[in-house]
């Protein structure tokens, strides 16, 4: 699977077990690397995994999300 392909935040939410709204808030705050294309936010699977790993390093993460 290509980890650098662009995916929508709803697709990322479905793949990784988050809500699209939560990922949108992270993108707006700059905590999830994403960009706005038109009216939609897009990111890559690699960016979502990088965010998850950064949360694991801080000790605040969900155990049920597997990479």
Rosetta blueprint (number, residue, H / E / L):
1 X L
2 X L
3 X L
4 X L
5 X L
6 X E
7 X E
8 X E
9 X H
10 X H
11 X H
12 X H
13 X H
14 X H
15 X H
16 X H
17 X L
18 X L
19 X L
20 X H
21 X H
22 X H
23 X H
24 X H
25 X H
26 X H
27 X H
28 X H
29 X H
30 X L
31 X L
32 X L
33 X L
34 X L
35 X E
36 X E
37 X E
38 X L
39 X L
40 X E
41 X E
42 X E
43 X E
44 X E
45 X H
46 X H
47 X H
48 X H
49 X H
50 X H
51 X H
52 X H
53 X H
54 X H
55 X H
56 X H
57 X H
58 X H
59 X L
60 X L
61 X L
62 X L
63 X L
64 X L
65 X L
66 X L
67 X L
